[in-house]
Amino acid sequence: MNISIIIRSRNEPTLSVLYKQMLRQKSSKDSLIVLNDPVPFEEKLRQSFQVALKNNHPYAVIIDADIIVCYNFIKKVKKILSMLPTEDMGFGLKVLDRFYGYPKYRGIHIYNVCMLDQATQYIPLTGQEMRPESFVKEQMALNGNKWNNDLSKKAYGIHDYFQHYEDIFCKISIRAHRSKNDIEYLMERFNKYHDTDLFVAAKALEYGLNLNQNSIKNDREIFHEVYNKIFPSYHKLIPSIPLYIKLAPELFVYYQIFFYKLKLFFKTHIYK
């Protein structure tokens, strides 16, 4: 089975790592493209659907560039595809999230390409919906083409590691209104650990919570000026990806997921 692999990017530090992973893992007949234009997310979503339709492979893996994947990711996706009902729009896969500290559905979307022409019609106008991609999936589900997240509960990568601090601030500010039920947990976690990522995330969460719901948009550009005021010296801080991770990213992913499972085991069995 040949598939399209479409990486959605805004110059994330992990883009080159993910791209090289996809080059190594894909078959010679799988297509691979990076969409790195600085356009609103709704337009990037439209572009990704259009590319998938143009490539004309039956399925498309649309993946965000803030992810690093596991060993044999593409082979595992193709194996799971055999379990997807033909009437379903597609499915997501979990990744170990840097800010939650446990696996979440983030940034991996495997689409049934034959449904993307119809799905394109539901892409909202820029800023109209807080979760544009989820909105499209919900509209398709009303037509009987559900989004299926029940095919696998494993973690297939890591999400939001080694990202620009400015991007972290923008993401978490928006998440303050996207994920209201998680606020208490996130604030406790951010304040528990003392590293730059989580310090920026804590400030972002505080800022986002003080914003009126109507002023929150799925547009990171509106948060950049605020970030520069809160962290005037942080523009000099550029996250670096260690060489060993660039050389063996799948090994790093394996150990991150392994240690998460180990901590979970001790938490549920030893310190219960």
N, C-alpha and C positions, 0 to 999 in steps of 0.2 A: 504494500500500500504506500503510495506517494502522498506526501502532505506539503502544505505551505507552512513555513515558519516565519512569522512576522514579529520583529522586535520593535516595540514602541519606546522611543527614547526622548529625553531632553538633556542630552549630554551627561548622563549619570556616570560617576567614576567607574561603575561596574560594567558599563556597556561593552568595552573591549573584551573583558573576561567572558561575559555571556556570549558574545558573538563568536569567539574562538571555541567555546564549548559547543555551540551549535554547528560550527563548521566540522568539528571532529566527530560529532555524534550523528549527523544527518546522513542519509544515503545519497548517492550521486544524483538521484532523480528527485529528491526533495528540493523545493525551492527555499531560498533564504533571502530576506530583505530587511533592511533597517529603515524605519521611518523616524527621522531625527529633525524634522522641521519644527521651529518654535511656533507652533500653532495651538489654539485652544484645544482642550481634550476632545470636545465633540467633533472637531474637524479631524483630529488624529484617529478617532474611532471610525469616522467615515472613510478615511484613507485606508485603514487596515481592512475594512470590509471590501473596498473596491479592489485592493491588491489581491485578496483571497479569491474574489470572483474572477479576476483576470487570469490568475494562475490556473484556475479550473481543476485543482485537486479536490478530492471529495471532502477533506477536512483541513482546517487551518489551526495551527497553534499560534495564538496571539499572546505574546509574553512581554511584560514590562522589563525595562533594562535595569531596574533596581533589584533584580533577582539573580542569584547564582544557583544553578541546578545540580542535581545529584548525578552519580554514575548512571550511564545508559538511560538518561531521561527520555530521549526520543523513542527508544525501543519500548520503554515502559508505557509511554503514551499510546503507541500503536497497539500494544497488547490490550490496554483498557478500552480502546476504541471498538474492539470487537464486542464489548458488552453494552455499548450505547444503543438504546432503542432507536429505530430509524425516524420516529416522529419527534425525538427530542432535539432541541436546538444545539445542545452541547453540554459540556461539563467543566468544572473547575477542579483544581488540585491544591492541596494545602502546602504551605511553606512555613518554615520556622521564622516567626516575625521578631525582628530586633526589639521592637518596643513593647510588644505584649509578652514576649518571653516564652511563647508556646505557638504551636502551628495554627495558622489561620488561612482562610481562602483569600489569597492576595496575588493579583497580577498574572495568573496563568489561566487562559481562557481557550478551550479547544472547541471550535465551532464546526457545526455541520454546514458546509459551505452552500448547499442548495437552498438554505433558508436566509442567507444574508441579503439577498436582493429585497426581500420583504422586510427584513429587520432594519435595513437602511432607512426606510420610511419613518421609523419611530425614533431616530436619533434626534434628541431635542435641540432647540436653539441654544447657543452659547449662554451659560449662566442660568438657564431655565430650571434645571434639575440639579440637586445636590449630588446625586449618583447617576450620571447619564447612562453608563453601561448597564447598571442594574435596572434602570427604567426601561431600556430596550428589551431586556430579558423578561421583565414583568409583562410588557405588552405582548410579547410573543407567546408567553404562557397562557394568556387569555385566549389565544387562538388554538391552544392545544399543543403548543411546542414548548414544553417546559425546559428549564435549565436544571440539569441533573448533577447534583453534588453528592450523590450516594454511591458512586462507583468505586471510590477508594478514600480511605481516611488516613492514609500514610502521608508523611511529609516528603516532598520531592525537591526541596531546595531550601534556600534561606532568602529572607526578604529584608531590605532596608539596611543592610550592613554597608559601612564605608561610604555613606552618602554625604553630599554637601550639607553643611549645617544650615544654610539658608533654606534648602529644600526641606530639611527636617522641620524647621520652624513653620514653614507654609503647610506642610502635610498635617502636622499635629494641631495647628490652629483650626484647620478645617475639621479635623476629626473630633474636636471638642463639641461640634454640633452634629456630626455624622453618627457618632457612637456614644450617645449620652449615657447609656447604661454602663459604660466601661470607665467612666470618669474617675470614680473612687479608686478602682483597682489601678488604673494607669498612674494617677497621682502618687499613690503609695509606692508603686514600683519605681517611678522616676526619682523620687526622693530617697529611696533606699540605696541606690547605687551611685557612686561618685565618678562618673565619666562624662566627657563633653557631650556626647550624643544625648544622654538622658537629661543632662542639665538644660540643654537647649530645648528638649522636648517638654520639660516641666514648665519652662517660661512660656513656651508656645501654648500649652494647655491652659495656663492661667490667662493669657491674652485672649485666646479664643472664647473662653467661658464668659469674658466680660463684654463680648460683642453681641449686639442684637442679632437675632436669627435672620432678620431681613438683610443684614449687611454682609452675611456670609455667602460667598459664591465659590463654586468649584473652579477657582482661578487663582493660581499661586502668585501671579504678578502683583495682586493688590496687597500682599503681605511683605513684599521685599523692602519697601521703605521703612516699615515698622521694625523689621528685623535689623536693619542697619542702625536704627536709633537705639535699640535695646543692646545690640552687640556691636558697637562701633569699631572694635579692634578685631573682630572675628573674620573679617574679609581676608585677612592674611593667613588664616588657618585653612589649609586645604587637606582633606582626609587623604591619606595615602594607603594604598593596598600593598601589603608586604609581598616581596618577590615570591616567597614560597607559595602564597595563595594564587598568584598569577600563573605560576608553573603547574600547580596541582590543585585547582579550585574544587574539584570533586572530592578530594581527600579532606579539605577543610570543611566542606558541607557535611561529609560523613561524620566527622568528629563533633561538629556542632549538634547534629541531631542525636548522635550517640550520647553525648553528655546531657542533653535535655532529657532523654529517656532515663538515663541513670539517676538524675536528680528527681525525676518523677517517681521512680521506683522507691528511692529512699524516703521520699515524702509520703507516699501512700502505704508503704509496707514497714519501714523501719521506725519512722517518727510519727506514726499514726496515733 
